[in-house]
Amino acid sequence: MGSAGKSTIIRHYFILHLKYLCATNSNYKYCNEDWSEKKDEIEGDDEIWKNKIRENIINAFDIFIKQVYKNGDKFENEELQVFAKSLEHLYANKSEIPSVEMSDLFREHLINLLNDPSFKKALALKNKIQIDEPERKPFDGLAYFLNETKLKEVFYTSYIPSEEDKIYSRLPTIEVHRYYFMLNKTKIEIYDAGGQASERVRLLSYLSRWNTGQNSSSNNRSFILFVVSLSDYNVKHPEYPDKTLLDESAAFMDALLNSEHTRHCGVLIFFNKKDRFFEKITDELCRDDVDYIKDGLSPAELRDYKLNGKFKKDKMFDAVELKFFKLLEEKHKNKSSYSRNTCAVDPKIMETFHDVIKNEILLENISGILP
């Protein structure tokens, strides 16, 4: 789903890890579509990431500026008021962001705005704030960037994003990206599809092209890696106010698994952004939002959390994930399924992926392939 962190998991863990294996083991190959070995690939995406990270941050500042107005507050001085208006203009005209002069004055104004009392008051609502536009909310990696050192770095002209910067930012996946790996004689195909609404429509029509069939003469195994943002449990759906983006995610998983083209696929669910989920449920302003997941809690657990903020972390994880497991149990019980709670920096993601491959995807062929 959009902003669930799927691209972080696919690109920064699976793809980079598999490319590393291919570079260090002559029996592993990163391939073209025809399974010939791919040589000297140049990513060339630093400029794209630089502009997108700046856009992510300006988008977040724009959201908090609008919250300042909604709170009925004003910025400390006229200079900050003018700068806030200029950031609103930049967000509304994103194509201008790459051409903005990243001057000392621009960075100084950005830091001053971050430290403005009215802006800080709006920032304190980061776990609740939502603009009445589809999928418009502060990106979940925002806290990583919201400090003077990182903001100055990002808005220097010579800025080059680090891999960690990319992990904490958001670059929506457009269309379907394919990756091919040969581990000894075993072929692995990875398809990375976008999660935003426009891409989900495209994905459902794309399924017929995938090699997801199964027959007695084939050792092929197909798996769907479905990434869910736990932090969406309290983000209202823009069209259905009584639902959340987490409800939409569960509904889409159901639709995906109901397709005739995925009937032989297993499913691996990564419940991502557990750190942001934990941050939200420990925020007193979010306590009433527990009603969105109350079906997974006992009356006593619900009461104790609402009144005192007390909870057991594993119980909250069970509650927020319940709707997905109920769908699997009630409608897709014959599918092989795996799950894991993850966050942006999770060193055990590849361990989980390996376990799934060993147990399901490659079966008897796995011996001696993976380290």
KANORPE-V873886 format. One record per backbone hydrogen bond with DSSP energy under -0.5 kcal/mol. NH is the residue of the N-H (numbers start at 1). CO is the residue of the C=O. Records with the same first field share a line. If there is no record, write none. Layout:
NH->CO / CO
This chain:
2->195
4->1
9->5
10->6
11->7
12->7 / 8
13->9
14->9
15->10
16->11
17->13
18->14
19->15
20->16
21->17
22->18
23->19
24->20
25->21
28->25
29->182
31->29 / 180
32->36
35->32
38->30
43->41
49->45
50->46
51->47
52->48
53->49
54->50
55->51
56->52
57->53
58->54
59->55
60->56
61->57
62->58
63->59
64->60
65->61
66->62
67->63
68->64
69->65
70->66
71->67
72->69
73->68
81->77
82->78
83->79
84->80
85->81
86->82
87->83
88->84
89->85
90->86
91->87
92->88
93->89
94->91
96->93
97->94
99->96
100->97
102->100
103->101
107->103
108->104
109->105
110->106
111->107
112->108
113->109
114->110
115->111
116->113
120->116
121->117
122->118
123->119
124->120
125->122
126->123
128->125
129->125
131->136
133->131
136->133
137->135
142->139
144->141
145->141 / 142
146->142
147->145
151->147
152->148
153->149
154->150
155->151
156->153
159->156
166->162
167->163
168->164
169->165 / 166
177->192
179->190
180->31
181->188
182->29
183->181 / 186
184->27 / 182
186->183
187->185
188->181
190->179
192->177 / 190
193->191
194->175
199->196
200->196
201->197
202->198
203->199
204->200
205->201
206->202 / 203
207->203
209->206
210->207
212->210
218->215
224->266
225->223
226->224 / 268
227->225
228->226 / 270
230->228 / 272
232->229
233->230
234->231
235->232
236->234
237->240 / 243
243->240
245->232 / 235
246->232
248->244
249->245
250->246
251->247
252->248
253->249
254->250
255->251
256->252
257->253
258->254
259->255 / 256
262->259
263->260
265->262
266->222
267->336
268->224
269->267 / 338
270->226 / 268
271->269 / 340
272->228 / 270
274->342
277->273
278->274
279->275
280->276
281->277
282->278
283->280
284->282
286->283
287->284
289->286
290->287
291->288
292->289
293->290
294->291
296->293
297->294
302->298
303->299
304->300
305->301
306->302
307->303
308->304
309->305
310->304
313->311
316->312
317->313
318->314
319->315
320->316
321->317
322->318 / 319
324->321
325->321
326->322
327->323
328->324
329->325
330->326
331->327
332->327 / 328
335->332
338->267
340->269
342->271
346->344
349->346
352->348
353->349
354->350
355->351
356->352
357->353
358->354
359->355
360->356
361->356
362->357
363->357
365->362
366->363
367->364
369->366
370->366
